[in-house]
Amino acid sequence: MMPFRLFLVMMFSVFFGQLFGQLTGRVSDALGALPFASVYVEGTSQGTTTNNDGLYELKLEKGTYRVVFQFVGYHSVVRQVKYLGQPMKLDVQLKEADFTLPDVVVKADAEDPAYPIIREAMKKRKFYKNQVDTYSCRAYVKGVQKIEDAPQSIFGNKIGTMDGVLDSNRQGVVYFAESLSKLYYKAPDYKEIVEYVKVSGDDNGFGFNSATIMTFSLYNKTLGIGRDIISPIAPNAMNYYRFKLAGTVTGKDGKDVNKIKIIPKRSHDPTFSGFVYIRDDYWDIQGVDIWLTGKNIKQPILDTLRLKQNYLELQSPDLWMLQSQNMTYSLKLFGFEILGYFNGVVSDYQLGDTESVKWNQNVYIVEDGANDKDITFWDSIRPMPLTLEESTDYVRKDSLQKIWKSKTFLDSVDRKSNEFKLMNLLMGYTYSRSYHHQEFSISSPLNSIYFNSVQGTTYGLSGSYSKSWGDGEQSRIRIKLPVSYGLSEQKVRVSGKIEYRKDKKNYATLSLSGGQQVTQFNHSKPIGLILNELYSLLDKKNYMKLYEETFGRIGYSVRLNHGLNIALYSKFSERSPLVNHTNFSWRKKEALYISNTPLQPTRETPGFSKHRAFISGFHVAWTPKTEYSIYPSERVSLGSKYPTFSLDYRMGMPLSSAISFQTLTGAVEKRNVGLGVWGNFDFKVKGGLFLEKDSVGLMDYFHFGANQTWFAPYSGMNSFRLMPYYVYRTTEPFAEAHFEHHFKGFFLDKIPLIRKLGWNEAIGLAALYTQERGSYFELNAGLENMGFKAFRLLRVDVVSAFAKGAYLQTGVTVGIGF
């Protein structure tokens, strides 16, 4: 039986839908409901679209209208409506268009009639892309993501009902949100202002709906959907598609509309399948029904993504604008089967209207109070009626939300998760007070046990505490206390850090830290604890070189507007040399470890004298034209198409200190520079010099990202793959450059069988010049995106190294990326 509260809410929604919706009805064909059909007033951009059940509601003032009912592949129906101010129902049945093939003389070498149509559309592509350079509109977006099937457990952890989201059939809606935005376009930029948003089950949420999904256009050469997908009317489309004329039908203006089937030449290319509808003589797009699979974007978890678009005539004869869009997708991951869709309706186009909005770096803005409207308000403004499933979800999640946010529920969840289990001795333990936004944690001992030749087997433990408060938990304090004990060295070291973040607007953060720790001479830590441990125990190679510091540090960082980030710090430390305390290994037991003194492998005495250092510095990074999403209590960087320019300054001050120097380092860096079907590239150029070097410790030299192991970082922007550790350290001016190009399968996807592996190609160059040692550079070529299904984390490179123009060596490295 339907719960009485659910019955009341549904009846309330229906009543307000009739009161405010005014013209309502159902659009169908001979087989049943037609979801996502367009309904609009002829000659205007005032319209709506049908929901999943074929239902629509159109808001009208008193008057007489010609209402157009339209669906891609169907004959449009125009009905004259005299609206008198009372709720009015109008059901319409659309007839599937009789697409007919023209009579042609078939020859052995004849091409399909679709090809000349596509060529004409290619010629007009740029015209229609740039036809309108400024406009504004209103965009309604409804997003739903639901689980169609869920496993009972994942990695040994029971899924349960996901706090009431899943029903007895292991199904349930995990995301449902509506948004109404004002979208502005000033070529080539968009700006969205979210006026209203409602997230089912989260009154304080903003969701991830965005009207920018309505900007997908086949008039662009490529569409960015995880990968640059080639438009079927792009200049190079003939290299990737075959075309077939599926039929022609006469439109309401007397022009033929051609239904053209687009067929990828290769299944793994960045291409669509489906149909586009192109009008004769004008060669513009009238409708879109296209899809792609996970193979096309190299995402194994994606089954299919489908995109349907309907257009309306804004100005006769050739200005057609997007009126509605439906994007559906299906995913499979870890036993979950997920379906989702984003439906959008665009209305109230105003050509040339961009002066009423401030154009700046804030391209997505959620207005204050956007999420505080109730269901009755939404019933009065939404252009697309809710389905029964959606209405039900609002009711269920409204009840569940009150439970989820209650102290009783949160405490009960905490009691269960806070239970100490035997496995916590190995995996770590967390004690939560969710209602108070507090958390206490002890790290896993397994992550803190490691070996090096200086400390021997080292046991570590780290405790932490965090608390957040304010709207959106924007303020936070976090305390961390790591402890370690070196068994061979027989020494305990303790350090601590306290960090306070003021807000999520500028992320102004103050940190205090101090204690005693061991650290690498190269502060970029070119070799990790586990990798050094394996090479030490298995091959007697103790690459990591360490010293001890007893320190106190204060730091402050802030993210300002316009892509400007600043960090300041001061640190006072006492630096002490360390020596090897063990010769233990699993293999090569008779061999000796080299000393802990960099570049002096046989020296067992300390490599430097104990001394004090007082160092201050700053880091400034600026990314021009950085764009942001602005929420009432948070600002999120969306990146920029421009590089990041950074400047680092360090000063070692002789104040109770044996150190005296000044350094200046600058860099220019950009990741993911797109080249369409050719993939993308990354680059970084860096240089530095000592302004003063009266007294410099080895740890204060310029050091570079070296590597002498089989394992190298996945990205080569900050390191070399074959450079020996510490050899190229310097106090003289240096210049460094890194370049890497990712082809994203441009070549391999064209090779039968090989393309099924889903691998990508990459090439790179890394170069360094120092006054002491001259030039050093590496060339690498490799394969990335290697792995199985969703686990594609591996990269393998062949690397050749050269010094002063002479060949040094060739090696193979493996990288793991997350």
C-alpha positions in Angstrom: 0.0 0.0 0.0 1.2 3.5 -0.8 2.2 5.4 2.4 -0.2 8.2 3.1 2.5 10.8 3.2 3.8 9.8 -0.2 0.2 9.9 -1.5 -0.2 13.5 -0.2 3.1 14.7 -1.7 2.3 13.2 -5.1 -1.2 14.6 -5.2 0.3 18.0 -4.1 2.8 17.8 -7.0 0.1 16.9 -9.4 -2.1 19.8 -8.2 0.7 22.4 -8.5 1.7 20.9 -11.8 -1.7 21.6 -13.2 -1.9 25.0 -11.5 1.4 26.3 -12.9 2.0 23.9 -15.8 -1.3 24.9 -17.5 -0.9 23.1 -20.8 -0.1 19.4 -20.0 -0.4 16.1 -21.8 1.4 13.1 -23.3 3.4 12.7 -26.5 3.4 9.2 -27.9 3.8 7.2 -31.1 2.1 4.0 -32.3 4.1 2.0 -29.7 3.7 4.2 -26.7 5.3 7.1 -24.9 8.0 9.2 -26.5 10.5 10.4 -24.0 12.4 13.6 -24.6 10.2 15.0 -27.4 10.3 18.7 -27.8 7.3 20.9 -27.2 7.6 24.6 -27.9 5.7 27.7 -29.0 6.3 28.3 -32.7 8.5 31.3 -33.5 9.9 31.5 -29.9 12.3 29.6 -27.7 9.7 29.1 -25.1 9.4 25.3 -24.7 9.8 22.1 -22.8 10.4 18.4 -23.4 8.7 15.3 -22.3 10.0 13.2 -19.5 10.8 9.5 -19.4 7.0 8.7 -19.5 6.3 11.0 -22.4 4.6 13.6 -20.2 5.0 17.4 -20.6 3.8 20.6 -19.2 4.1 24.0 -20.9 3.6 27.3 -19.1 1.5 29.8 -21.0 -0.2 33.1 -20.5 -3.7 33.8 -21.9 -3.7 33.9 -25.7 -3.6 31.9 -28.9 -0.5 29.9 -29.8 0.8 27.5 -32.4 2.5 24.7 -30.4 5.0 22.5 -32.1 5.5 18.9 -31.1 8.8 17.6 -32.5 11.0 14.5 -32.2 14.0 13.5 -34.2 13.0 11.0 -36.9 9.3 11.9 -36.6 6.9 14.2 -38.5 6.4 17.4 -36.5 2.8 18.2 -35.4 1.6 21.8 -35.0 -1.5 22.4 -32.9 -3.3 25.8 -32.5 -4.0 26.3 -28.8 -6.3 28.9 -27.4 -5.4 29.2 -23.7 -8.0 30.8 -21.5 -6.1 30.7 -18.2 -7.4 27.3 -16.9 -5.4 24.0 -16.9 -5.7 22.4 -20.3 -4.7 18.9 -21.5 -3.5 18.1 -25.0 -2.3 14.6 -26.0 -0.4 14.3 -29.3 0.6 11.2 -31.2 3.6 11.7 -33.6 4.0 9.6 -36.7 7.4 8.2 -37.5 8.8 9.9 -40.6 8.8 7.9 -43.8 12.4 8.3 -44.7 12.7 7.3 -48.4 15.8 6.7 -50.4 16.2 8.7 -53.7 16.3 6.8 -56.9 19.9 6.4 -57.9 21.7 4.6 -60.6 23.9 2.0 -58.9 27.4 1.6 -60.2 30.2 -0.5 -58.9 32.4 2.5 -58.0 29.5 4.8 -56.9 29.7 6.3 -53.5 26.7 6.5 -51.1 24.5 9.6 -51.6 25.4 10.5 -48.0 28.9 11.6 -48.9 28.1 14.8 -50.9 25.7 15.8 -48.2 28.4 15.4 -45.5 30.9 17.4 -47.7 28.4 20.2 -47.9 27.9 20.1 -44.2 31.6 20.2 -43.7 31.8 23.4 -45.8 29.2 25.1 -43.6 30.5 23.8 -40.3 32.5 26.8 -39.4 29.7 29.2 -40.5 27.2 27.6 -38.1 29.8 27.3 -35.4 30.3 31.1 -35.5 26.8 32.1 -36.6 25.9 33.5 -33.2 28.7 35.1 -31.1 26.7 36.3 -28.1 23.5 35.1 -26.5 21.9 34.2 -23.2 19.3 31.6 -22.3 17.8 29.7 -19.5 18.8 26.1 -19.0 17.0 23.5 -16.9 19.0 20.3 -16.2 17.8 17.2 -14.5 20.4 14.5 -13.6 19.7 11.0 -12.3 22.0 8.2 -11.5 20.7 4.9 -10.3 22.0 1.5 -9.4 20.3 -1.3 -11.4 22.2 -4.0 -9.6 24.6 -4.1 -6.7 26.8 -6.8 -5.3 26.3 -8.1 -1.7 29.9 -7.1 -0.9 33.0 -5.6 -2.4 36.6 -6.5 -1.4 35.1 -8.4 1.5 33.0 -5.4 2.8 29.3 -5.8 2.9 27.3 -3.3 0.9 24.0 -3.7 2.7 21.3 -1.3 1.7 23.6 1.8 1.5 21.8 3.4 4.4 18.4 2.7 2.8 19.1 3.7 -0.8 18.9 0.2 -2.1 15.6 -1.8 -2.1 15.1 -5.5 -1.9 16.0 -5.9 -5.6 19.4 -4.2 -5.0 18.3 -1.1 -6.9 18.0 2.5 -6.0 18.6 6.1 -7.0 22.0 7.4 -5.7 21.8 10.8 -7.3 18.9 13.0 -8.4 19.2 16.7 -8.8 17.5 19.6 -10.7 19.0 22.9 -11.6 17.8 26.1 -13.3 20.6 28.3 -14.7 21.1 31.4 -16.7 23.7 30.5 -19.4 25.7 33.3 -21.2 27.8 32.9 -24.3 30.3 35.3 -25.6 32.5 33.6 -28.1 34.3 31.5 -27.2 33.5 31.6 -23.5 30.5 30.4 -21.4 29.4 31.6 -18.0 26.7 29.9 -16.0 24.8 31.3 -13.0 22.8 28.7 -11.1 19.7 30.4 -9.8 18.1 27.3 -8.3 19.2 23.8 -7.5 17.7 20.9 -5.6 19.4 17.7 -4.6 17.3 14.8 -3.5 18.4 13.8 0.0 20.7 16.8 0.6 19.1 20.2 1.3 22.5 21.7 1.6 23.9 20.2 -1.5 24.6 21.7 -4.9 25.0 18.5 -7.0 27.1 18.4 -10.2 24.5 19.4 -12.7 25.8 22.0 -15.2 24.2 23.7 -18.2 27.5 23.4 -20.0 26.6 19.9 -21.0 24.1 21.6 -23.3 27.0 23.1 -25.2 28.0 19.9 -27.0 27.9 20.7 -30.7 28.9 18.7 -33.8 29.9 22.0 -35.3 33.0 21.8 -33.2 35.8 19.7 -34.7 35.9 17.5 -31.6 33.8 17.0 -28.5 35.6 16.4 -25.2 34.0 13.4 -23.6 37.0 11.9 -21.7 38.8 12.0 -25.0 38.5 14.3 -28.0 35.8 12.6 -30.1 35.8 13.5 -33.8 32.7 15.2 -35.1 31.2 13.5 -38.2 31.5 16.8 -40.1 35.0 17.7 -38.9 37.5 18.4 -41.7 39.2 15.0 -41.1 36.0 13.0 -40.5 36.4 11.0 -43.8 39.5 9.4 -42.3 37.4 8.0 -39.4 33.8 7.5 -40.6 31.8 5.8 -43.3 28.4 7.4 -44.2 25.2 5.9 -45.4 22.0 7.7 -46.4 19.2 6.1 -44.4 16.5 8.1 -46.0 15.1 11.5 -46.8 11.9 13.2 -45.6 10.4 16.6 -46.5 10.4 19.1 -43.6 7.8 21.6 -42.8 9.6 24.3 -44.7 9.6 22.1 -47.9 13.3 21.3 -47.6 14.4 17.7 -47.5 15.9 16.5 -44.2 18.5 13.7 -44.7 18.9 11.0 -42.1 22.5 9.9 -42.4 24.0 7.0 -40.6 27.5 7.5 -39.3 29.7 4.4 -39.0 33.2 4.3 -37.5 35.8 2.8 -39.7 37.5 1.3 -36.6 35.8 0.4 -33.4 38.5 1.8 -31.1 38.8 5.2 -32.7 37.5 8.4 -31.0 34.3 8.3 -32.9 30.5 8.2 -32.6 28.0 5.9 -34.1 24.4 6.8 -34.9 22.5 9.3 -37.0 22.6 13.0 -37.8 19.8 14.8 -39.6 21.0 17.4 -42.2 18.7 19.7 -44.1 19.2 20.2 -47.9 20.4 23.5 -49.3 21.3 25.0 -45.9 23.3 21.9 -44.8 22.6 22.6 -41.1 22.0 20.0 -38.4 18.3 19.4 -37.5 18.8 16.6 -35.0 21.3 14.3 -33.4 21.1 10.7 -32.2 24.6 9.4 -31.6 26.4 7.1 -29.2 29.8 5.8 -28.2 31.2 3.0 -26.1 34.0 2.6 -23.6 36.3 1.5 -26.4 35.9 4.9 -28.1 37.1 6.8 -25.0 39.3 4.1 -23.5 37.2 3.8 -20.4 36.4 0.1 -19.7 33.8 0.9 -17.1 31.6 2.7 -19.6 29.2 0.5 -21.5 27.4 3.1 -23.7 26.9 6.8 -23.7 24.1 8.2 -25.9 23.4 11.8 -26.9 20.1 13.0 -28.4 19.6 16.6 -29.4 16.5 18.5 -30.8 16.8 21.9 -32.4 14.2 24.7 -32.9 14.1 27.4 -35.5 14.9 30.7 -33.8 15.1 32.8 -36.9 14.1 31.9 -40.4 15.6 30.5 -42.5 18.8 29.1 -41.0 19.2 30.0 -37.4 18.4 26.8 -35.4 19.4 26.5 -31.8 19.5 23.6 -29.3 16.1 23.2 -27.6 16.6 20.0 -25.6 19.2 17.3 -25.0 19.1 13.9 -23.5 22.3 12.2 -22.4 22.2 8.6 -21.1 24.9 6.3 -20.0 25.5 2.9 -18.4 28.5 1.9 -16.3 29.8 -1.4 -14.8 32.3 -1.3 -12.0 33.1 -3.8 -9.2 29.8 -5.6 -9.7 27.7 -2.5 -9.8 25.5 -1.8 -12.8 24.7 1.9 -13.0 22.4 3.8 -15.3 22.3 7.6 -15.5 20.8 10.4 -17.6 21.0 14.2 -17.8 18.0 15.8 -19.5 18.2 19.5 -20.4 15.8 22.1 -21.8 16.9 25.4 -23.1 14.5 28.4 -23.4 14.3 32.2 -23.5 17.2 32.7 -26.0 18.2 36.4 -26.1 20.7 37.1 -28.9 23.3 39.6 -28.1 22.5 39.6 -24.4 25.8 39.5 -22.6 26.2 43.0 -21.1 24.0 42.2 -18.1 26.6 39.8 -16.7 30.1 40.5 -15.5 32.6 38.6 -17.5 35.5 37.4 -15.3 37.3 34.3 -14.2 34.2 33.0 -12.3 32.5 30.9 -15.0 30.2 28.9 -12.8 28.4 30.6 -9.9 25.8 29.1 -7.5 23.8 32.0 -6.1 23.3 32.3 -2.3 20.1 30.6 -1.3 19.9 28.6 -4.6 19.2 25.4 -2.7 16.7 26.6 -0.2 13.5 26.4 -2.3 10.9 23.7 -1.4 9.1 21.3 -3.7 6.1 23.6 -4.3 8.4 26.2 -5.7 10.0 23.6 -8.0 6.6 22.4 -9.1 5.9 26.0 -10.3 9.1 26.4 -12.4 10.3 23.1 -13.7 9.7 22.8 -17.5 9.7 19.0 -17.4 7.4 17.0 -15.2 8.9 14.5 -12.8 8.4 10.8 -13.3 6.9 8.6 -10.6 10.3 7.3 -9.7 11.7 10.8 -9.4 8.8 12.1 -7.3 9.1 9.0 -5.1 12.8 9.6 -4.6 12.2 13.1 -3.3 9.8 11.8 -0.7 12.0 8.9 0.4 15.2 10.9 0.5 13.5 13.7 2.4 12.7 11.2 5.1 16.1 9.5 4.9 17.9 12.8 5.0 16.4 13.6 8.4 17.6 10.3 9.6 21.1 10.6 8.0 21.7 14.0 9.6 20.3 13.1 13.1 22.7 12.7 16.0 21.1 9.4 16.8 21.8 7.9 13.4 25.3 9.3 13.1 26.1 8.1 16.6 24.8 4.6 15.7 26.9 4.5 12.6 29.9 5.6 14.6 29.4 3.0 17.2 29.5 0.3 14.6 32.5 1.7 12.7 34.4 2.6 15.9 34.3 -1.0 17.2 37.9 -2.1 17.5 38.7 -5.3 15.6 41.7 -7.5 15.6 42.5 -6.4 12.0 42.9 -2.8 13.2 46.2 -3.8 14.8 47.5 -4.3 11.2 45.3 -1.9 9.1 45.0 1.0 11.5 42.1 2.4 13.4 39.8 5.5 13.1 37.5 6.7 15.8 34.8 9.1 14.5 32.4 11.6 16.0 30.5 12.4 12.8 27.9 14.6 14.4 30.7 16.8 15.8 32.8 16.5 12.6 35.7 15.0 14.5 38.0 12.2 13.7 40.9 10.5 15.5 43.1 8.1 13.5 46.1 5.8 14.1 47.9 4.8 10.9 48.5 1.2 9.8 51.7 -0.2 11.2 52.2 -2.0 7.9 52.6 1.4 6.2 55.2 2.5 8.7 57.5 -0.4 8.8 60.5 0.0 6.5 64.2 -0.7 6.2 67.2 1.4 5.4 70.9 1.0 6.1 71.0 4.0 8.5 68.2 3.1 10.9 67.8 -0.6 10.1 64.3 -1.9 10.4 62.2 1.1 11.4 58.9 0.9 13.2 56.6 3.9 12.9 53.2 5.0 14.0 51.3 8.2 13.2 48.3 9.6 15.1 46.1 12.3 13.8 43.1 14.4 14.8 40.9 16.6 12.7 37.8 18.8 13.2 35.9 20.9 10.8 33.1 23.5 11.2 31.1 26.2 9.5 29.0 26.0 6.3 30.2 23.2 4.1 32.8 22.4 6.8 35.0 25.1 5.3 37.1 25.6 8.5 39.3 22.9 9.7 42.1 22.1 12.2 44.3 19.0 11.8 47.0 17.7 14.1 49.4 15.0 13.1 52.0 13.2 15.4 54.3 10.7 13.8 56.7 8.6 15.9 59.5 6.2 14.6 62.1 3.9 16.1 65.1 2.6 14.3 66.0 -0.9 15.6 69.6 -0.9 14.5 70.2 2.8 15.3 68.2 2.4 18.6 66.7 5.8 18.5 63.3 7.3 18.8 62.2 10.3 16.8 59.0 12.3 17.3 57.6 15.2 15.3 54.3 17.0 15.0 52.3 19.3 12.8 49.2 21.4 13.5 47.4 23.0 10.5 44.5 25.4 10.5 42.5 26.2 7.4 40.3 29.3 7.6 37.9 28.7 4.7 37.5 27.1 1.3 37.3 30.4 -0.5 41.0 31.3 -0.4 42.2 28.2 1.5 44.2 30.4 3.8 46.2 27.9 5.8 48.6 28.4 8.8 50.8 25.5 9.8 53.2 24.9 12.7 55.5 21.9 12.8 58.5 20.7 14.7 60.4 17.8 16.2 63.1 15.5 15.0 63.1 13.5 11.8 65.4 11.9 9.1 65.1 13.3 5.6 66.8 12.9 2.3 69.5 15.3 1.1 67.4 15.8 -2.0 64.2 17.3 -0.5 62.2 16.2 -3.5 62.7 12.6 -2.2 63.7 10.9 -5.5 63.4 7.4 -4.0 60.6 6.2 -1.9 60.8 4.2 1.4 59.5 0.9 -0.1 61.6 1.1 -3.2 64.8 1.8 -1.3 63.9 -1.0 1.1 63.5 -3.5 -1.8 66.8 -2.5 -3.5 68.6 -2.6 -0.2 67.4 -6.0 0.9 67.4 -7.7 -2.5 70.4 -6.1 -4.2 72.4 -4.4 -1.5 71.9 -1.0 -3.0 71.1 1.7 -0.4 70.3 4.6 -2.8 68.6 6.7 -0.1 70.9 9.1 1.6 69.7 10.6 4.9 70.5 13.2 7.5 68.8 14.1 10.8 67.2 17.5 11.5 65.7 18.8 14.7 63.5 21.6 13.5 60.7 24.1 14.0 58.8 25.5 11.1 56.0 28.0 10.4 54.2 28.2 7.1 51.4 30.2 5.6 49.7 29.6 2.2 46.8 31.3 0.4 45.1 31.0 -3.0 44.2 34.5 -4.2 42.1 35.5 -7.2 43.3 35.3 -10.8 45.2 32.1 -10.4 47.7 33.5 -7.9 48.9 31.2 -5.1 51.4 32.3 -2.4 53.3 30.3 0.2 55.7 31.7 2.9 57.7 29.8 5.4 60.6 30.0 7.9 62.4 27.1 9.4 65.1 26.7 12.0 66.9 23.4 12.2 69.9 21.6 13.6 71.3 19.3 11.0 73.2 16.2 12.1 75.1 13.6 9.9 74.1 10.0 10.0 76.0 6.8 9.2 75.1 3.2 8.4 74.1 1.1 11.4 73.5 -2.2 9.8 74.7 -4.4 6.9 71.7 -6.7 6.9 70.1 -7.9 3.6 68.3 -10.9 2.2 70.8 -11.4 -0.6 74.5 -10.6 -1.1 75.0 -10.9 2.7 78.7 -10.7 2.4 78.7 -7.4 0.4 78.9 -4.1 2.2 76.5 -1.2 1.8 78.1 2.0 0.5 78.3 4.8 2.9 75.5 7.2 3.7 77.6 10.1 2.3 76.5 11.1 -1.2 79.2 10.7 -3.9 81.6 9.2 -1.4 80.6 5.5 -1.3 83.7 4.3 0.7 83.7 7.1 3.4 82.3 5.8 6.7 82.9 9.0 8.6 80.2 11.7 8.5 80.1 13.7 5.3 79.4 17.1 7.0 79.7 18.6 10.4 76.7 19.2 12.7 75.4 22.7 12.1 72.4 25.0 12.4 70.4 26.5 9.6 67.8 29.3 9.5 66.0 29.3 6.2 63.1 31.4 5.0 61.5 31.5 1.6 58.5 32.0 -0.5 56.8 30.3 -3.5 54.6 32.2 -5.9 52.6 30.5 -8.7 50.5 32.3 -11.2 48.2 30.8 -13.8 46.8 33.5 -16.0 43.0 33.4 -16.7 42.4 30.6 -14.2 38.6 29.9 -14.1 36.6 29.1 -11.0 33.4 27.5 -9.8 31.9 29.7 -7.0 29.7 28.2 -4.3 28.3 30.0 -1.3 31.1 28.7 0.9 33.7 27.4 -1.5 35.7 28.3 -4.5 37.0 25.6 -6.8 39.7 26.1 -9.5 38.9 24.8 -12.9 42.3 25.4 -14.4 43.3 27.5 -17.3 44.4 27.1 -20.9 47.5 29.0 -20.1 50.8 27.8 -18.4 51.6 28.2 -14.8 54.5 30.5 -14.0 56.2 30.0 -10.7 59.0 31.7 -8.7 60.8 30.3 -5.6 63.2 32.1 -3.4 65.2 30.7 -0.5 67.5 32.5 1.9 69.8 30.9 4.4 70.4 33.5 7.1 73.5 33.6 9.3 71.5 34.2 12.5 72.7 31.6 15.0 73.3 29.7 11.8 76.3 28.3 9.8 74.4 28.7 6.6 74.4 31.8 4.3 73.0 31.7 0.8 70.2 33.0 -1.5 68.6 31.1 -4.4 66.1 32.0 -7.1 64.3 29.5 -9.2 61.7 30.0 -11.9 59.6 27.6 -13.9 56.9 27.5 -16.7 54.7 24.4 -16.8 51.5 23.2 -18.6 49.8 19.9 -18.6 47.3 18.4 -21.0 47.8 20.7 -24.0 45.3 19.2 -26.4 46.0 18.5 -30.0 42.8 16.8 -30.9 43.1 13.3 -32.3 46.9 13.5 -31.9 46.5 13.4 -28.1 48.0 15.9 -25.7 51.4 17.0 -24.4 52.9 18.3 -21.2 55.9 20.5 -20.8 58.0 22.1 -18.1 60.9 24.5 -18.4 62.9 25.5 -15.2 66.0 27.4 -14.3 67.7 28.7 -11.2 70.8 30.2 -9.7 72.5 31.1 -6.4 72.4 34.9 -5.8 74.7 34.3 -2.9 76.6 31.2 -1.7 78.9 32.1 1.2 78.1 28.9 3.1 75.9 26.1 1.5 75.2 22.7 2.9 74.8 19.7 0.5 71.1 19.6 1.3 70.8 23.2 0.1 72.3 22.6 -3.3 70.1 22.4 -6.4 69.1 18.7 -6.7 67.3 17.0 -9.6 64.8 14.2 -9.8 67.2 11.3 -10.4 66.5 7.6 -10.7 68.7 4.4 -10.8 65.9 1.8 -10.3 63.6 0.0 -12.7 60.7 2.1 -11.4 60.2 5.7 -12.4 57.4 8.2 -11.8 54.5 7.8 -14.2 54.9 11.4 -15.4 58.3 12.7 -16.4 57.7 16.3 -15.7 59.7 16.5 -12.4 62.3 13.7 -12.9 64.7 11.9 -15.1 64.5 8.2 -15.6 68.2 7.1 -15.7 70.1 10.0 -14.1 72.3 8.9 -11.2 71.5 10.2 -7.7 73.3 13.4 -6.6 75.9 13.4 -9.4 74.4 16.5 -11.0 73.8 18.6 -7.9 75.1 22.1 -8.2 75.4 25.6 -6.8 75.9 27.1 -10.3 73.2 28.3 -12.7 71.2 25.5 -14.3 68.5 25.0 -17.0 66.1 22.1 -17.1 63.4 21.1 -19.6 60.9 18.2 -19.8 58.5 17.4 -22.6 56.1 14.4 -23.0 53.5 13.7 -25.6 50.6 11.2 -25.1 49.2 10.0 -28.4 46.1 8.4 -26.7 46.2 5.5 -29.1 46.5 7.5 -32.4 48.8 4.8 -33.9 48.0 1.6 -31.9 44.2 2.0 -32.4 44.7 1.5 -36.1 46.5 -1.9 -35.7 44.1 -4.9 -35.6 44.3 -7.0 -32.4 46.7 -4.6 -30.8 44.0 -1.9 -30.5 42.0 -4.3 -28.4 44.6 -4.0 -25.6 43.7 -0.3 -25.1 47.3 0.8 -24.8 48.5 4.3 -25.5 51.8 5.5 -26.9 54.0 8.2 -25.3 57.3 9.8 -26.1 59.4 12.2 -24.1 62.5 14.3 -23.7 64.2 15.5 -20.5 67.2 17.7 -20.5 69.5 19.4 -18.0 72.4 21.8 -18.3 74.8 22.7 -15.5 78.0 24.7 -15.7 80.1 21.9 -14.0 78.9 18.9 -16.0 77.5 20.4 -19.2 74.5 18.8 -20.9 72.5 15.7 -20.0 69.4 14.5 -21.7 67.1 11.5 -22.1 64.8 10.3 -24.8 62.1 7.9 -24.0 59.3 6.0 -25.8 56.7 4.0 -24.0 53.3 2.4 -23.6 50.8 3.6 -21.0 47.3 2.7 -20.0 48.5 -0.9 -19.6 46.5 -3.2 -17.3 43.2 -5.1 -17.1 39.7 -3.7 -17.4 39.4 -0.7 -15.1 42.8 -1.3 -13.6 45.1 0.4 -16.1 47.8 1.8 -14.0 51.0 0.7 -15.7 53.5 2.4 -18.0 56.6 0.9 -19.5 59.3 3.1 -21.2 62.6 2.5 -23.1 65.0 5.3 -22.2 68.3 6.3 -23.7 70.6 8.8 -21.8 73.3 11.1 -23.3 75.8 13.4 -21.7 77.7 16.2 -23.5 76.3 14.7 -26.7 77.8 11.2 -26.1 75.6 8.1 -25.6 75.6 6.8 -22.0 73.1 3.9 -21.7 69.7 2.6 -22.5 67.3 1.2 -19.9 63.7 0.1 -19.2 61.6 1.7 -16.5 58.1 0.9 -15.2 55.7 3.5 -13.8 52.5 3.1 -11.8 49.9 5.9 -12.0 46.8 6.5 -10.0 
